Amino acid sequence: MDKIDLRSDTVTWPTPRMRRAMANASVGDDVYGEDPTVNKLQEMAARRMGMEAGLFVASGTMGNLVAILTHCGRGDEMIIGDISHTFLHEVGSASALGGVHPHTVPVRDDGTIALDDIRAAIRNPSDLHYPPTRLICLENTQGATGGMPLSAEYTRSVVELAREHGLKVHVDGARIFNAAVALGCEAKELVAGVDSVSFCLSKGLCAPVGSVLCGSAEFIERARKIRKMLGGGMRQVGILAAAGIVALEEMTGRLAEDHRRAKMLAEGLATVPGLIVEPERVKTNMVMFSLADDVSLDAYQVAKRLRAYDVLVGPRTERSFRAVTHYWIDDERVEKAVEAFRKVLQ
């Protein structure tokens, strides 16, 4: 790896064992349910989430969209965080393709949505002017707040609120295993009681492609048809699922290393004049930081100059950045990244 790529954990590529598993995977036609490697992955994923069934999908965006379209019909409404990935970064797919209306509510600094805000967003079902509320969407970890993990207790309180009103709960758990490691629990504890969860294999878990959507057997059966509708019937996809199996077997247990390095990165960046960093806010593998007012360069100019030192980082705004640690970022690369920032901002 020549570049020190901190733009995202999506830049990871498969490990040597994943490549071997992909080359040797047993495959069949998954649309017929006959791919043994996909079936194994789906069973493993469901077990890890404490749910009945799983469905392999092409991406986290597809997983969230399939879940929303399975839970909601056209004209229904979902309650969702105003800075959630599904609302901001999934091309408006739920409304464009499913006619599902997003009712946004504020996400707090800790990644949660206030229960009172959720309660206030639930429509009066007897009022003809409102779309019917069907679904509450959460995100764990919450990416826009810096990878904040949502506790099992919080999610349980949202589920209880949902049940009071006959609503479903979906969790965008793209980095749910990061949350579990940060909170010292199993991932299934963080989604106990929810109706569906999707998680990514292709971020910190290093698989090249794919996510898994989990829920009840009946939910997944309906979701399978929605996946097909969206073009997600991928035939001999066990070649990809094989890497996902390795991800669940090997990569979930090492995420604490990424978290330690994110903290190390934050503490290093905090020593660089011209950067504003709060290392105490780093809970998982993300570091959010910004430029001090007296720095004449903007974030895009800084990112461009960092490339001369083989460091890639993602500007969030003209004055702020996000850096994400992952399997291919070791201690030495963290140190080099900090020094590159120091040189650029001298």
Summary of the structure (lengths in Angstrom):
residues: 346
radius of gyration: 20.5
end to end distance: 26.8
largest distance: 62.5
contacts: 1245
relative contact order: 0.17
helix: 46%
strand: 18%
